[in-house]
Amino acid sequence: MRAAYLAPFALAVGLIASNVHAADAPRDIKGLYLMTDYPAVTVRPGTTSNIPLRLQNYGLGPERYQLSVTGVPSGWTATLLGGGQPVAAAMPAPDASVALQLRLDIPANANLNEQTLTIKAAGQDNQATLPVNVALAKELPAKLTVDSKLPELRGSPKSNFEYTLTIKNDSGRNLTASFAANAPPNFETSFTEAYGTQELSSIPIVAGQSKDIKLKVRPPSTIDAGHFPVQVTVKAEDASAMTEVALDVVGQPQLQVAGRDGLLSARAVAGKQSSIPIVVTNTGTAPADNVALAATAPTGWKVTFEPATIDRLVPGKDSEVQALVTPSDKSLAGDYMTTVRATARGENASGQFRITVATSTVWGMAGAGVIGVALLLMLGAVARFGRR
């Protein structure tokens, strides 16, 4: 019974193994090949150009191959490079390749006729050749591209929005690219190095290479929530490229603290609790949740709030709470400053209130009584000793 179950399984494993073996079977290619992705190029006189090459070994044993270039016009310099230095021979392993470069130094007065150069790799038993057509042009059109990795960012009006831009020089010569950003009114923009803080207005880019820069955008703190596009333009000589990034600005609460009718003053009595109305207003563009009230008062004072927290304050609305202020019973008559703070997640505001403190009437009557007794005692003493 077990054998009956195992037989189909073994058959399936055998089929899978045969498929894998077939997938790993050697390709039906054998020999030595010189290859390049660009067998025909156009360059400018008076410049240096590098053409990437590969010496590929398919199924041959290791062998030393002598390298040469023929058909080089008079005045030109053709150099074969390997690993960044001139080489005269290469030895690719079986089913492997060796990376090479053909460096061409072309004089400024070179004839503009198209030339054909032939690269050759010759060994004892095998050899390969590769013709490369080189056309000359006095001027190649400049070409730029610009792209952003993250073109849309989301944040509050207090956020700094940073975009990484990749500028590529697709032309055949080195360029200096300048850039500018067209943002909505009152938006601040600046370009900096990709890994630094130095502000830039242009950057040199080698032919065929790219550079990363950062665009920083800061919206005004009073901006309403919304979607705001910013257009970036890159220019170099007669070439230009554009891309667009965007800011998705979400609402932000903004709190204000004041007294009723805007008053920032109140009266209290030493040692007694006074109720002072406090108005908290949200002038922002998003609700403020769990707005907590607190105060900083002179030493010995007690300040509490009813309610101590405002659950939710929507934009354009206000809410009144009562500040219960009890000055110290030792407070002298005069003016005192108390700071009231309202705090929500990511937002806070404060207001300073001048509180004029008067002494309690009980203490005033007691003081008057003491003065009256003193006067009576003084008059009695004068009357008694005056008769003598």
C-alpha positions, 0 to 999 in steps of 0.5 A: 500500500505504501509503495502505491502511494510513493510511486506517484510521488517519486514520478513527480520528483523525477519530472521536476528534477528533469525539468530543472536539469533541462533549465540548467543545460548549457546554451548551444553557444561556444566560442570567443566573442567581443561584444559591446552595447554600442557598436556605432557611436557619435562623438565630438572632435576635441573630446575623449569618449569611452566605449564599454566592451566585453570579451566573452568566453562560451565553453572554452578553456582558459587562454591568453588573448592578445588585444589590439585596435586597427583602423585608427586614423592619424592623430587619434589615440585608441587605448584599451582599458581594463580595470581602469588601466591600459591592458594588452591582453585578457584571459576570460574564464570559461563561461565568463567575460572580462570587462574592457573599455575602448578609450578614444582621444580625438583631436579637435581638427579631426576629419568629420568622415565616419571611421571604422575601428576594429578591436581584435582578441587573438589567442593560440586557438581562437580569436574574435573581432569587433568593428565599431563605427565612429561618426564625428559631429561638431555639436551634439544636442544637449539633453537633460532629464529630471525625476523625483523619487517621491513626487508627493509629500504630506504634512502640516503647514509647519512641516518642511517638505524635502524632495530628492531630484535626480538630474541626468545629463544624456548628452555627449558633453559635460554640462552645468545645469541650473534649476529653479522652482515655481511655487505658489505665492509665499512658499519658500523654496531652496535647492541644496546638496543631496547630502549637505546643507549648502544651497545651490543654483547650479551643478556640473554634470559629466556626460552620461552621468546624473546628480542628486539634489534636494528641493526644500519647500516650506509653506506659509504657516497660515496656509489652508489645507489643500494640494499645492503643485511645485514645478521644477525646471532644469536648464543647460545651454539649449536643453531643458527639462521639467518635473512637478512635485506636490505638497498635500497640506493637512489642517493644523489647529491654532489656539488663542487664549484671552479673557471674556471680551478680550480682557486680560485683567481681573480682580481677586481677594486675598484668601478667597476664590474668584472665578475668572472667565477664560476664552480659548479660540481655535483660529486654525484649519483643523479641530483641536482635541483634548485641549488641556488648561494649566496656569503659572501663578505667584507662590502660594496661589491656587488655580484650577479650571472648570472644565480642566479639558476641552474635548474638541474645539473645531476651527473658527469656534471658541470655548469658555472655561472658568479659572478658579483663582485663590490668591494666598491669604498673605498676599498684599494688595496690588497687581500680580501676573498669572499665565494661562496655557492651553495645550493640544497635540502639537499646538499650544498658546498662552495668555498673561492676565493681570490680577488686581488683589484686594485684602479681605474686608475682615482683615480691614475691619480688624485693622480698623478695630486695632487702630480704634482701640489704640486711639482710645487708649491714647486719649485715656492716657492724655486725659489722665496724665493731663490733669496732673 
